[in-house]
């Protein structure tokens, strides 16, 4: 964990990455190939996804990742807005929002990040990692299709730029990762079935992290006033889902007044 924390603090990013242990653990965990971070509003999940996208691009040169969300407009206005708030602008060589493409400068890894909506499957590029934000909005088939794109072989490099090799002289390649951040959608959703340790369908090498809005308040992400404003008007079920991060509210119920984080 100490090595992971040094990695997280290596770059000068405009946020404290050690305030919420659950968030830190999600960002630091390289043991599990597939990781999901969910729970209530303002628990730092989108920020954590942005940080991981930056780290996987910077510390794995020539990597290629994908950031997706069901709706492209919400992706641009929320997820990518947070990404560009966090990512130091001096790291970016090219940005094309129309194409959904950014490239890091060579001294910062030279990696590419693609970004776009998930109303259809991503076709074409091989990926080293992907991240779905608000994954509860996305169909199971989209997650499974992205797993099929995780086949980019990116050599791990030594400081002199030469590939790392094992004892037999074989080139070592960077691990590939699939990431999800979400608000709980109920126990029939694929996020529960794949990730939750209590699920009978829990998949090997899948790890779940959960934190509530109250955890976010303790970490200083939001104020008491923010929480009290929601508690004053939200129905009990909405408080359980959107603040406490409960999976056990009525599935499929929609609260049209409330926007998902």
C-alpha positions in Angstrom: 0.0 0.0 0.0 2.8 2.4 0.8 4.2 2.0 -2.8 0.7 2.6 -4.2 0.3 5.7 -2.1 3.6 7.1 -3.4 2.4 6.4 -7.0 -0.8 8.3 -6.3 1.0 11.3 -4.8 3.8 11.4 -7.5 1.8 13.7 -9.8 0.7 17.1 -8.7 -3.1 16.7 -9.0 -5.6 19.3 -7.6 -7.1 17.0 -5.0 -6.1 15.1 -1.8 -6.0 11.4 -2.7 -5.7 10.2 0.8 -8.8 11.6 2.5 -11.2 8.6 2.0 -9.7 5.2 2.6 -12.2 3.4 0.3 -11.4 5.8 -2.6 -7.6 5.4 -2.0 -7.9 1.6 -1.9 -9.9 1.6 -5.2 -7.2 3.7 -6.9 -4.3 1.8 -5.4 -5.5 -1.8 -6.0 -3.6 -3.3 -8.9 -4.3 -6.9 -7.8 -7.8 -7.2 -9.2 -8.2 -6.8 -13.0 -11.8 -5.6 -12.7 -12.8 -3.1 -10.0 -15.9 -1.2 -9.2 -16.5 1.8 -6.9 -20.0 2.6 -6.0 -22.3 4.1 -3.3 -23.8 7.4 -2.6 -23.4 10.8 -4.2 -20.2 12.7 -3.7 -18.1 9.8 -2.4 -15.3 10.6 -4.8 -15.9 7.8 -7.3 -15.8 9.9 -10.5 -12.6 11.7 -9.3 -11.1 8.3 -8.5 -11.8 7.1 -12.0 -10.2 10.2 -13.5 -7.1 9.7 -11.4 -6.8 6.0 -12.5 -7.1 7.1 -16.1 -4.3 9.5 -15.7 -2.1 7.0 -13.8 -2.6 4.2 -16.3 -1.7 6.6 -19.1 1.3 8.2 -17.5 3.0 5.2 -15.8 2.4 2.8 -18.7 3.9 4.5 -21.8 2.1 4.0 -25.1 -1.0 2.7 -23.3 -4.5 3.2 -24.8 -7.7 3.5 -22.7 -11.3 4.3 -23.1 -13.6 6.4 -20.9 -17.3 5.8 -21.5 -20.8 6.7 -20.2 -24.2 5.8 -21.7 -25.0 9.4 -22.8 -22.3 11.4 -24.6 -23.6 14.8 -23.5 -23.5 13.7 -19.8 -20.0 12.3 -20.4 -18.7 15.6 -21.8 -20.5 17.8 -19.2 -19.7 15.7 -16.1 -17.1 12.9 -16.4 -14.7 14.6 -18.9 -15.2 18.0 -17.3 -13.9 16.4 -14.0 -11.1 14.6 -15.9 -9.8 17.9 -17.4 -10.2 19.6 -14.1 -7.9 17.1 -12.5 -5.4 16.3 -15.3 -2.6 18.9 -15.5 -2.9 20.6 -18.9 0.8 20.4 -19.5 0.5 16.6 -19.8 -1.8 16.8 -22.8 -0.4 17.0 -26.3 -3.6 16.7 -28.3 -7.3 17.0 -27.5 -10.1 16.5 -29.9 -13.6 16.4 -28.3 -15.3 15.8 -31.6 -13.3 12.7 -32.2 -13.3 11.7 -28.5 -9.5 11.5 -28.4 -6.7 12.9 -26.3 -3.0 12.1 -26.3 -0.4 12.7 -23.6 2.9 14.3 -24.4 5.8 11.8 -24.9 7.4 12.9 -21.6 4.2 12.0 -19.8 3.8 8.6 -21.4 2.5 9.3 -24.9 -0.6 7.3 -24.2 -4.0 7.8 -25.8 -7.4 8.0 -24.2 -10.6 7.5 -26.3 -13.9 8.7 -24.9 -17.5 8.5 -26.0 -21.0 7.2 -25.3 -21.9 3.6 -24.9 -25.2 3.5 -26.7 -23.5 1.1 -29.1 -20.5 -1.2 -28.7 -17.0 0.2 -29.1 -15.6 -1.3 -32.3 -12.0 -1.3 -33.5 -9.3 -0.3 -31.1 -7.5 -2.7 -28.7 -7.4 -1.3 -25.2 -5.1 -1.5 -22.2 -7.9 -0.4 -19.9 -11.4 1.0 -19.9 -13.6 2.9 -17.4 -17.3 3.2 -17.4 -18.7 6.1 -15.3 -22.3 5.8 -14.0 -22.1 2.2 -15.1 -25.6 1.5 -13.7 -26.9 3.2 -16.8 -25.1 0.8 -19.2 -26.3 -2.6 -20.4 -24.4 -5.7 -19.3 -23.6 -6.4 -23.0 -21.6 -3.2 -23.2 -19.4 -4.1 -20.3 -18.8 -7.6 -21.7 -18.0 -6.1 -25.2 -15.4 -3.8 -23.7 -13.8 -6.8 -22.0 -13.3 -8.2 -25.5 -11.3 -5.1 -26.4 -8.7 -5.6 -23.6 -6.1 -7.1 -25.8 -3.5 -4.3 -26.3 0.0 -5.6 -25.5 1.9 -2.7 -24.0 5.5 -3.5 -23.0 6.6 -2.4 -19.6 9.7 -0.2 -20.0 12.8 0.3 -18.0 14.1 3.8 -17.3 16.3 3.7 -20.4 13.2 2.9 -22.5 14.1 -0.7 -23.1 11.4 -3.4 -22.5 11.4 -5.2 -19.2 12.0 -9.0 -19.6 11.6 -12.0 -17.3 14.4 -14.4 -16.4 13.8 -16.3 -19.7 14.1 -13.2 -21.8 10.4 -12.8 -22.5 9.0 -9.2 -22.7 6.8 -8.3 -19.8 3.5 -6.6 -20.7 1.3 -4.2 -18.7 -1.8 -5.7 -17.1 -5.1 -4.7 -18.6 -8.0 -3.4 -16.4 -11.7 -2.8 -16.5 -13.1 -0.2 -14.1 -16.6 0.9 -13.2 -18.0 3.7 -11.0 -21.7 3.8 -10.2 -24.8 4.3 -8.0 -26.4 1.0 -6.9 -29.3 -0.1 -9.1 -30.5 -3.2 -7.3 -29.5 -6.8 -6.9 -30.7 -7.9 -10.3 -28.3 -5.5 -12.0 -25.1 -6.9 -13.5 -23.0 -4.8 -11.2 -24.3 -6.6 -8.2 -24.2 -10.0 -9.9 -20.6 -9.6 -11.1 -19.0 -7.6 -8.3 -20.8 -8.1 -5.0 -19.2 -10.8 -2.8 -22.7 -12.0 -1.7 -23.8 -12.7 -5.2 -24.0 -16.3 -6.3 -22.7 -15.1 -9.7 -19.7 -13.2 -8.3 -16.9 -13.4 -10.9 -13.4 -14.2 -9.9 -10.9 -11.3 -10.1 -13.7 -8.8 -9.6 -13.5 -6.4 -6.6 -16.1 -4.1 -5.2 -15.6 -0.9 -3.2 -18.4 1.1 -1.6 -18.7 4.4 0.2 -21.7 6.6 1.2 -22.3 10.3 0.9 -21.7 10.4 4.7 -18.3 8.9 4.1 -17.7 11.7 1.6 -18.8 14.3 4.2 -16.3 12.8 6.7 -13.6 13.1 4.1 -14.5 16.8 3.5 -15.9 16.3 -0.1 -19.3 17.8 0.9 -20.8 19.8 3.7 -23.5 19.1 6.3 -25.6 21.7 4.4 -25.4 19.7 1.2 -26.6 16.5 2.9 -29.3 18.2 4.9 -30.7 19.8 1.8 -31.2 16.3 0.2 -32.5 14.8 3.5 -35.1 17.5 3.7 -36.8 16.5 0.4 -35.7 13.0 -0.6 -38.1 10.1 0.0 -36.7 7.4 2.3 -35.9 5.1 -0.6 -33.9 7.9 -2.4 -31.9 8.6 0.8 -31.1 4.9 1.1 -30.0 4.7 -2.5 -28.4 8.0 -3.3 -26.9 8.9 0.1 -26.4 5.6 1.9 -25.5 3.6 -1.3 -28.0 0.8 -0.5 -28.7 -1.9 -3.0 -31.9 -2.9 -1.2 -34.3 -0.2 -2.4 -37.2 -0.9 -4.9 -35.5 -1.8 -8.2 -36.4 0.3 -11.2 -38.1 3.1 -9.3 -37.3 6.5 -10.7 -37.1 9.8 -8.9 -37.4 12.3 -11.8 -36.6 15.3 -9.6 -33.2 14.0 -8.7 -30.2 13.9 -11.0 -27.7 11.1 -10.7 -24.1 12.1 -9.9 
